[in-house]
Amino acid sequence: MPLLASPTLALDALLDDLRHLPDPFTEEWIIVEGDGTARWLQFQIAQQLGICAGLRFLIPEDLRAVSACPPVWATLAQGQGEIDADELEHALYATRRAAGWRLGAEGGAVQLRPGPYPPRAWAFGLNPRAPWLDALLDDLGRVTALRVLDLSPPSPPAEVRQISAARPEEVALEVIRASMAELRLEPRDVLIAVEDVERVAAAFSATFAGVLPLQIADRPTYAAHPVGAALAHTLRVLRGRLRASEVLALLAEPPIQARFSLKSADFERLEVWLDEAQVRWGADGAHREALRLPRFEEQTWRFGLDRLILGVAMTSGPRMFGGVLPEGEVEGETALLGRFVDFVEQLLQARHALTPAPMVTWAARLGAWLDALMAFDADNARDQAFVRAQLALAIDATPRPLTAAAIAAWLDDLLCQPDPASGFFQGEVTLAALSAPRPVPFPLVVVVGDAPAPLWATRRLIRLHVDPSAAPARPLGSPPPPFFPGPLPEIDPPTELGLDELARFLAGPIKHLLRSRLGVLLPEYAPIPDQVPGHLDGLARWRVGEALLEWCLAGTPLIQAREAMRASGLLPPGKEGQRRFDEVADEAGQIAAFALRLRGEPEPPKTFRRKISGVYLTGRLTHLGQGGRAQPSFSRPQGRRILDLWVTHLALHVLGYQTNSHLIGRARGGPAHVWLSPLSEREALTHLEGLVQLYLEGQSWPLLFFPDTSSAYHQALRGRADVASRRDAEARAQKMFVYEGGPLAPYLDGWTPQGGSRGFPRPAGYDFHDLAMLIWGRIEGFIGR
């Protein structure tokens, strides 16, 4: 019969038995629930008895080849009979440490023979509710003397407290600090029990950082072993369709990212490349055909890599080489492209090694992937040793060929178990799961949540009930401080400023400031789509139209442009792509023809360089002709497009050219036309000086100017100053900002046209109203539609 005892009494009984061992070097087994209990027992035994050389601490997985399967265990324990390999395939590969068993194969079946047993063993604190425990103890008791030291809940602790809180991590920190001071405890004496360790680990870690040391127990192996997690992630990606987003997520695994020397900022560039090269999914056409889909190369990895690599040697455009259209976005960044191509090539090569094979072959494959795809250093040396040890243990398993799915299941099972190394008694406050029984007593236990758990507190037990409506642990104060409490420190003005950079600033002064001064990169692109295009969405249609405009102006034959567009991957495959191309080509052709008529006889580009407000403003003015400057665009002629036209219009007149500037864009029923009328050289210089000065101010102050929103506000308020008109203009601007704010929304919490944003200071004369009236008011007298 098991001995029912509290942890202290069970420990005393074990110590009493160990004091009377006939030979301290004889191997004895102590079966425990986990490695945390083993370390605690080792510490207690060493304190009380000194060193016992023959003690071996085992967890149940060390004694049974399969979990939750008593009939199989009975067969194994008796060492009789044979078990079919198909029956044991998953069970064998779910085992992490099948110590003491020897596996062999005879006649297509697996024979399992038990190793030697010690003369006596103890079972300390095993979970009495485990379905396999009775069979395990009964079978083991047939071959060795076994004493079970079960733990029954002791009497209630001396003190129990019940607290409700909306933010339990803050309450836990405060009550733990108070209790430690009152009870004179160390951090190692404190256990925090939660229902889901992974869900709350980040919040508790951030709250306790710098105040109390915190260790997290019961974490899945993947959380503590990034090398193993990266290996399992690699196998999942290889078994799938190789979607672009999945491959980039795999590349972001820390060991893989380190192996290919990538920085976090590089991923934004890689996303742009893959989007421009139209990589979606599939290694190549043969990969798609193997999935019983039409075989076409467009939007595959081989298709995209060929475009990127060729783009290093050739400029982009309708000119192709060997049926491949070069992608010119990689110019000057060949080192980054080379590392990325190396990674993808390694991945494509590994995909061919997914055929069924014995475990010894799989171990070699996985080891080769570790060497090829991951970097190893002092920080992850333990992770590498852990993974390679698991591969070595698995080599002796059945020689029957195993599929990639079976190996993936084995890896997932291996990595989803709690990591024994992230256990207890490391001198810090321990955060652990409620679901795992704790036969080890802690003086102070804080239980977060209402679920019961077999946890013992010898001095104090505190229950924190999570109640979202409860008052926070400490006052959070008024709304968070503004994102910009004041202007940023002034910087030396640039010696040179490009016209295109000035236009980008006017298109989003706050976005420009966040990027240039704070390094905050707002997303310019949506996440990479994984689907092959079945139609042309808005962005793809614009990209096809812009490319066709450029080629039409250069006189590229339509049949050549069609072939180049097919090779770009932007068009849907087959006849649908042909039909969509004809639609866009007709629209782009009308815009190009209109621009050519307005431009007249072409003139060579002009170089602009003039010192304005202490800064050399430089640029290159294109699309010039006898009829003026005619800029075609496949966008609608509004907002930032007009501002860009305004900047180049001013520069053209500073050079002494008295001419119109035209913007021809897309609209329903035919091309849309916006133009700017001539102005004097002095006027142009004055306006350009104002824009440069605004740029310099915008390097320290966040200026509340948004091209379309501010234009809508100016249009609604133009020529009117009454209160009703002001309200109407503000309502229109607020409606426009919903779409134009985009990724700026988190930085503009509480934004209104009248009051600006509490997140940004407003220099005198530079609030939303002033900037809208200043910039668009100056353009108003010269614009025609």
Helices and strands as residue ranges (DSSP letters): E 3-5, H 7-18, E 28-32, H 35-49, E 55-58, G 60-62, H 70-78, E 83-84, H 85-93, E 101-106, E 109-114, E 120-124, H 133-141, E 145-151, E 160-165, H 168-183, G 187-189, E 190-194, H 197-208, E 214-216, H 221-224, H 226-239, H 244-251, H 254-259, H 264-277, H 285-290, H 301-313, G 328-330, H 334-351, H 359-373, H 381-394, H 404-416, E 429-433, E 442-448, E 457-466, E 496-498, H 499-507, H 509-518, H 538-553, H 558-568, H 575-599, E 606-612, E 615-621, E 624-625, E 628-632, H 640-654, E 661-665, E 672-676, H 681-697, H 707-717, H 723-740, G 742-747, H 768-780, E 783-784
